[in-house]
Amino acid sequence: MAVSVTLSDDCKILTIAAGVGYENADVELYYNNIDQAEDIIDVAGNSIIELDGTGNLTLDYTNIPGATTEELNGITKVVIIVYDKTDPNNWILVERIERGVLGMCKLNCCIAKKARELVECTCGTCKECVSLLDEVTKVYLLSKGIEINIAGCVQTQALYKKSIAEYNKAIEICGLEDCDCNC
């Protein structure tokens, strides 16, 4: 089974699916910060550091202390690490898998809102309409670039950092009031 990390369409449920062979594999999660792994906690507040007995894990904002809203917008990187733990004093790295996922709810909401405003523009060449078209174009192009970066087969620290910077730039262009739709 191929390891997958998916985010629900409403950006609220993050699913890590590894399956057979990955039971109890170690897991690290990076949410909008590639330099600092987030703690993942269970309902009782205990730290989760492994996939469950089926090799899967389902998370939402309550499991990720760095998530401040119900939607998991932005860039999430998941690292699954499999060790041979036969000798408890000498774990041997067997496999390390990295997957990224992009939460686009805020940006999609922003693009939709700006597109509606653009349709309502009555003059095609006035400063306001041209400025609005420029903003929606930039946000759209940034979001497509981020999607391509995250979906790419070669994902490096530098590429994740660049993607996070691009996401933050797109949010800046949107303005928080345009992007907080809780879609």
LUMFI-460374 format. One line per 3 residues: number of its first residue (from 1); for each residue x, z, y of N, C-alpha, C. Coordinates in steps of 0.2 Angstrom, whole numbers, padded with zeros to 4 digits, always signed. Atoms other than C-alpha are relative to their C-alpha. Layout:
<sites>
NUM = X,Z,Y,X,Z,Y,X,Z,Y | ...
</sites>
This chain:
<sites>
1 = +0004,+0000,-0006,+0000,+0000,+0000,+0004,+0000,+0006 | -0003,+0000,-0006,+0006,-0004,+0017,-0002,+0006,+0005 | +0001,-0005,-0004,+0008,+0010,+0029,-0003,-0003,+0007
4 = +0003,+0003,-0006,-0004,+0008,+0044,-0002,+0006,+0004 | +0002,-0005,-0005,-0008,+0018,+0060,-0005,-0004,+0004 | +0006,+0003,-0004,-0025,+0014,+0068,-0003,+0005,+0004
7 = +0004,-0004,-0004,-0035,+0020,+0082,-0006,-0003,+0001 | +0006,+0002,+0000,-0053,+0019,+0082,-0002,-0004,+0007 | +0002,+0004,-0006,-0062,+0007,+0095,-0001,+0004,+0006
10 = +0002,-0005,-0006,-0067,+0022,+0106,+0006,+0004,+0001 | -0006,-0003,-0002,-0049,+0028,+0106,+0000,+0007,-0002 | +0001,-0007,+0001,-0054,+0045,+0099,+0003,+0002,-0007
13 = -0003,-0002,+0007,-0048,+0045,+0080,+0006,-0004,-0002 | -0007,+0003,+0002,-0030,+0041,+0075,+0000,+0001,-0008 | +0000,+0000,+0008,-0029,+0037,+0056,+0007,-0002,-0002
16 = -0006,+0002,+0003,-0012,+0037,+0047,-0002,-0001,-0007 | +0001,+0002,+0007,-0014,+0028,+0030,+0006,-0002,-0003 | -0006,+0002,+0003,+0000,+0028,+0019,-0001,-0001,-0008
19 = +0003,+0000,+0007,-0008,+0032,+0002,+0005,+0002,-0005 | -0003,-0002,+0006,+0000,+0034,-0015,+0008,-0001,+0001 | -0007,+0000,-0001,+0019,+0038,-0015,+0002,+0003,+0007
22 = -0002,-0003,-0006,+0018,+0046,+0002,-0004,+0007,+0001 | +0003,-0007,+0000,+0009,+0062,-0002,+0005,+0005,+0002 | -0004,-0005,-0003,+0016,+0076,+0008,+0007,-0002,+0003
25 = -0005,+0002,-0004,+0028,+0065,+0017,+0000,+0003,+0007 | +0000,-0003,-0007,+0034,+0072,+0034,-0002,-0005,+0005 | +0003,+0005,-0005,+0026,+0065,+0049,+0002,+0003,+0007
28 = -0001,-0001,-0007,+0031,+0065,+0067,-0004,-0004,+0005 | +0004,+0004,-0005,+0020,+0060,+0082,+0002,+0000,+0007 | -0002,+0001,-0007,+0025,+0054,+0099,-0006,-0003,+0004
31 = +0006,+0002,-0004,+0011,+0053,+0112,+0002,-0001,+0007 | -0001,+0002,-0007,+0015,+0044,+0128,+0007,+0003,+0002 | -0007,-0002,-0002,+0033,+0051,+0127,+0004,+0000,-0006
34 = -0003,+0002,+0006,+0045,+0044,+0115,+0006,+0005,-0001 | -0005,-0005,+0001,+0058,+0058,+0118,-0002,+0006,-0003 | +0002,-0007,+0002,+0048,+0073,+0113,-0006,-0001,-0005
37 = +0005,+0000,+0005,+0038,+0074,+0097,-0005,+0005,+0001 | +0005,-0005,-0001,+0021,+0082,+0098,-0001,+0004,-0006 | +0003,-0004,+0005,+0015,+0096,+0088,-0006,-0002,-0002
40 = +0007,+0002,+0002,+0001,+0092,+0077,-0003,+0006,-0004 | +0002,-0006,+0002,-0010,+0106,+0073,-0007,-0001,-0004 | +0007,+0000,+0004,-0025,+0110,+0061,-0005,+0004,+0004
43 = +0005,-0004,-0003,-0041,+0118,+0065,+0002,+0007,+0001 | -0002,-0007,-0001,-0033,+0135,+0063,+0005,+0001,+0004 | -0006,+0000,-0005,-0019,+0131,+0075,+0007,+0000,-0004
46 = -0006,+0001,+0004,-0006,+0129,+0061,+0003,-0007,+0001 | -0003,+0006,-0001,+0007,+0116,+0063,+0000,-0005,-0006 | +0000,+0005,+0006,+0005,+0100,+0052,+0006,-0004,+0001
49 = -0006,+0004,+0000,+0021,+0092,+0047,+0000,-0005,-0005 | +0000,+0005,+0006,+0016,+0082,+0032,-0007,-0003,+0000 | +0006,+0004,+0002,+0003,+0069,+0027,-0003,+0004,-0006
52 = +0003,-0004,+0005,-0010,+0076,+0016,+0001,-0002,-0007 | -0001,+0001,+0007,-0011,+0076,-0003,-0002,-0007,-0002 | +0002,+0007,+0002,-0018,+0058,-0003,+0005,-0005,+0004
55 = -0004,+0005,-0004,-0004,+0051,+0009,-0003,-0002,+0006 | +0004,+0003,-0006,-0016,+0050,+0024,+0000,+0006,+0005 | +0002,-0005,-0005,-0020,+0060,+0040,-0004,-0003,+0005
58 = +0005,+0002,-0005,-0034,+0059,+0052,+0001,+0005,+0006 | -0001,-0005,-0006,-0031,+0066,+0070,-0005,-0002,+0006 | +0004,+0002,-0006,-0041,+0067,+0086,+0004,+0005,+0005
61 = -0003,-0003,-0005,-0037,+0075,+0103,+0001,+0008,-0001 | -0001,-0007,+0001,-0039,+0093,+0096,+0006,+0001,-0004 | -0005,-0001,+0004,-0025,+0090,+0084,+0007,-0001,+0004
64 = -0006,+0002,-0004,-0012,+0084,+0098,+0000,+0004,+0006 | +0000,-0004,-0006,-0008,+0097,+0111,+0001,-0004,+0007 | -0002,+0004,-0006,-0001,+0084,+0123,-0006,-0005,+0002
67 = +0006,+0004,-0002,-0018,+0075,+0123,-0005,+0004,+0004 | +0004,-0004,-0005,-0028,+0081,+0138,-0007,-0003,+0000 | +0007,+0002,+0000,-0044,+0070,+0135,-0002,-0002,-0007
70 = +0003,+0002,+0006,-0055,+0065,+0121,+0003,-0006,-0003 | -0003,+0007,+0002,-0048,+0047,+0121,+0007,+0001,+0000 | -0008,+0001,+0001,-0030,+0044,+0115,+0002,-0006,+0003
73 = -0002,+0006,-0003,-0026,+0032,+0128,+0008,+0000,+0001 | -0007,+0001,-0001,-0008,+0025,+0130,+0003,-0002,-0007 | -0004,+0002,+0005,+0006,+0023,+0117,+0001,+0006,-0005
76 = -0001,-0005,+0005,+0007,+0033,+0101,+0005,-0003,-0005 | -0005,+0002,+0005,+0022,+0032,+0089,-0001,+0005,-0006 | +0000,-0004,+0006,+0021,+0039,+0071,+0006,-0002,-0004
79 = -0006,+0000,+0004,+0036,+0042,+0061,-0001,+0003,-0007 | +0001,-0003,+0007,+0034,+0045,+0042,+0007,+0000,-0003 | -0007,-0001,+0003,+0049,+0052,+0033,-0001,+0002,-0007
82 = +0001,-0002,+0007,+0050,+0053,+0014,+0007,+0002,-0002 | -0007,-0003,+0002,+0064,+0064,+0007,-0001,+0001,-0008 | -0001,-0003,+0007,+0069,+0067,-0011,+0001,+0007,+0000
85 = -0001,-0007,+0000,+0067,+0085,-0012,+0001,+0004,-0006 | -0001,-0003,+0007,+0072,+0088,-0030,+0005,+0006,+0001 | -0005,-0006,-0002,+0087,+0099,-0023,-0002,+0003,+0006
88 = +0003,-0003,-0007,+0079,+0111,-0010,+0006,+0001,+0005 | -0006,-0001,-0004,+0097,+0113,-0003,+0003,-0007,+0003 | -0003,+0007,-0002,+0100,+0094,-0001,-0005,-0005,+0000
91 = +0005,+0006,+0000,+0086,+0083,+0004,+0003,-0006,+0001 | -0003,+0006,-0001,+0090,+0065,+0003,-0006,-0005,+0003 | +0005,+0005,-0004,+0081,+0052,+0015,-0001,-0006,-0005
94 = +0002,+0005,+0004,+0072,+0040,+0004,-0003,-0006,+0005 | +0003,+0006,-0004,+0062,+0030,+0018,-0002,+0003,+0006 | +0003,-0002,-0006,+0058,+0031,+0036,-0004,-0006,+0003
97 = +0004,+0005,-0002,+0044,+0021,+0043,-0003,+0002,+0007 | +0003,-0001,-0006,+0039,+0019,+0061,-0006,-0005,+0002 | +0006,+0004,-0002,+0022,+0013,+0067,-0002,+0002,+0007
100 = +0003,-0002,-0007,+0015,+0012,+0085,-0007,-0003,+0000 | +0006,+0002,-0001,-0002,+0010,+0091,-0002,+0001,+0008 | +0001,+0000,-0007,-0009,+0007,+0108,-0008,+0002,+0001
103 = +0007,-0002,-0002,-0025,+0016,+0115,-0002,-0004,+0007 | +0002,+0004,-0006,-0033,+0003,+0127,-0006,+0001,+0003 | +0006,-0001,-0003,-0049,+0011,+0132,+0000,+0000,+0007
106 = -0001,+0000,-0007,-0044,+0015,+0149,+0001,-0006,+0004 | -0002,+0006,-0003,-0036,-0001,+0153,-0006,-0006,-0001 | +0005,+0004,+0001,-0050,-0011,+0145,-0006,+0001,+0005
109 = +0006,-0002,-0004,-0063,-0002,+0155,+0002,-0002,+0008 | -0003,+0002,-0007,-0052,-0005,+0171,-0001,-0008,+0001 | +0000,+0008,+0000,-0051,-0024,+0167,-0007,-0002,+0001
112 = +0007,+0002,+0000,-0070,-0025,+0164,-0003,+0002,+0007 | +0003,-0001,-0006,-0074,-0016,+0180,+0002,-0004,+0006 | -0003,+0004,-0006,-0062,-0026,+0191,-0003,-0007,-0001
115 = +0003,+0006,+0001,-0069,-0042,+0182,-0007,-0001,+0003 | +0007,+0000,-0003,-0087,-0037,+0187,+0000,-0001,+0008 | -0001,+0000,-0007,-0081,-0034,+0205,+0002,-0007,+0002
118 = -0003,+0007,-0002,-0072,-0051,+0205,-0006,-0005,-0001 | +0005,+0005,+0001,-0088,-0060,+0199,-0005,+0001,+0006 | +0005,-0001,-0006,-0098,-0052,+0214,+0004,-0002,+0006
121 = -0003,+0003,-0006,-0085,-0059,+0226,-0003,-0006,+0003 | +0003,+0006,-0003,-0093,-0071,+0238,+0004,-0005,+0003 | -0005,+0005,-0003,-0078,-0079,+0245,+0006,-0001,-0005
124 = -0005,+0001,+0004,-0065,-0087,+0234,+0007,+0001,+0002 | -0006,+0000,-0003,-0051,-0086,+0246,+0001,+0006,+0005 | -0001,-0006,-0004,-0054,-0070,+0256,+0005,+0005,-0003
127 = -0006,-0005,+0002,-0040,-0057,+0256,-0002,+0005,-0006 | +0002,-0005,+0005,-0051,-0044,+0246,-0001,-0003,-0007 | +0001,+0004,+0006,-0055,-0057,+0232,+0006,-0002,-0003
130 = -0006,+0002,+0003,-0038,-0063,+0230,+0004,+0006,-0002 | -0003,-0007,+0002,-0031,-0045,+0230,-0003,+0002,-0007 | +0004,-0002,+0006,-0044,-0041,+0216,+0002,-0004,-0006
133 = -0002,+0004,+0005,-0039,-0056,+0206,+0007,+0001,-0002 | -0007,-0002,+0001,-0021,-0051,+0208,+0001,+0006,-0005 | +0000,-0006,+0003,-0024,-0034,+0202,-0002,+0000,-0008
136 = +0003,+0001,+0006,-0035,-0039,+0187,+0005,-0004,-0005 | -0005,+0004,+0003,-0022,-0052,+0182,+0006,+0004,-0002 | -0006,-0004,+0001,-0007,-0040,+0183,-0002,+0005,-0006
139 = +0002,-0005,+0005,-0017,-0026,+0172,-0001,-0004,-0006 | +0001,+0003,+0007,-0022,-0039,+0159,+0007,-0002,-0003 | -0007,+0002,+0002,-0004,-0046,+0158,+0004,+0005,-0003
142 = -0004,-0006,+0002,+0004,-0029,+0157,-0003,+0002,-0007 | +0003,-0003,+0006,-0009,-0024,+0143,+0002,-0005,-0006 | -0001,+0005,+0005,-0006,-0040,+0133,+0008,+0001,-0002
145 = -0007,-0001,+0002,+0013,-0037,+0134,+0001,+0006,-0004 | +0000,-0007,+0004,+0011,-0019,+0128,-0002,-0001,-0007 | +0002,+0001,+0007,+0001,-0025,+0113,+0005,-0003,-0004
148 = -0005,+0004,+0004,+0014,-0037,+0108,+0006,+0004,-0001 | -0006,-0004,+0002,+0028,-0025,+0110,-0001,+0005,-0005 | +0002,-0005,+0005,+0019,-0012,+0100,-0001,-0003,-0007
151 = +0001,+0003,+0007,+0014,-0024,+0086,+0006,-0003,-0003 | -0006,+0004,+0002,+0031,-0032,+0085,+0003,+0004,-0006 | -0003,-0002,+0006,+0041,-0030,+0069,+0006,+0004,+0002
154 = -0006,-0004,-0002,+0056,-0023,+0079,-0002,+0004,+0005 | +0002,-0005,-0005,+0052,-0007,+0088,+0006,+0004,+0001 | -0006,-0005,-0001,+0066,+0002,+0096,-0002,+0005,+0006
157 = +0001,-0005,-0005,+0067,+0017,+0107,-0001,-0003,+0007 | +0000,+0003,-0006,+0070,+0006,+0122,-0006,-0004,+0001 | +0006,+0004,+0000,+0055,-0005,+0118,-0006,+0004,+0001
160 = +0005,-0005,-0001,+0044,+0010,+0117,+0000,+0003,+0007 | +0000,-0003,-0006,+0050,+0017,+0133,-0002,-0005,+0006 | +0003,+0005,-0005,+0047,+0000,+0142,-0007,-0001,+0000
163 = +0007,+0001,+0001,+0030,-0001,+0135,-0004,+0006,+0003 | +0003,-0006,-0003,+0026,+0017,+0141,+0000,-0001,+0008 | +0000,+0001,-0007,+0032,+0012,+0158,-0005,-0006,+0003
166 = +0004,+0005,-0002,+0022,-0004,+0158,-0008,+0003,+0000 | +0007,-0003,+0000,+0006,+0006,+0153,-0001,+0004,+0006 | +0001,-0004,-0006,+0009,+0018,+0167,-0001,-0004,+0006
169 = +0001,+0004,-0005,+0011,+0004,+0179,-0007,-0003,+0000 | +0006,+0003,+0001,-0005,-0004,+0173,-0006,+0005,+0003 | +0004,-0005,-0003,-0014,+0013,+0176,+0000,+0001,+0007
172 = -0001,+0000,-0007,-0007,+0014,+0193,-0003,-0005,+0004 | +0003,+0006,-0004,-0013,-0003,+0198,-0008,+0001,-0001 | +0008,-0001,+0001,-0031,+0002,+0191,-0002,+0005,+0005
175 = +0003,-0005,-0004,-0032,+0018,+0200,-0004,+0005,-0005 | +0003,-0004,+0005,-0038,+0033,+0190,-0007,+0000,+0000 | +0008,+0000,+0000,-0056,+0032,+0196,-0002,-0007,-0003
178 = +0003,+0006,+0003,-0057,+0014,+0189,+0001,+0000,-0008 | -0001,+0000,+0007,-0050,+0019,+0172,-0002,+0006,-0004 | +0002,-0006,+0003,-0058,+0035,+0168,-0008,-0001,-0002
181 = +0007,+0002,+0002,-0074,+0028,+0159,-0002,+0004,-0006 | +0002,-0003,+0006,-0074,+0038,+0143,-0004,-0004,-0004 | +0004,+0005,+0003,-0080,+0022,+0135,-0003,+0002,-0007
</sites>
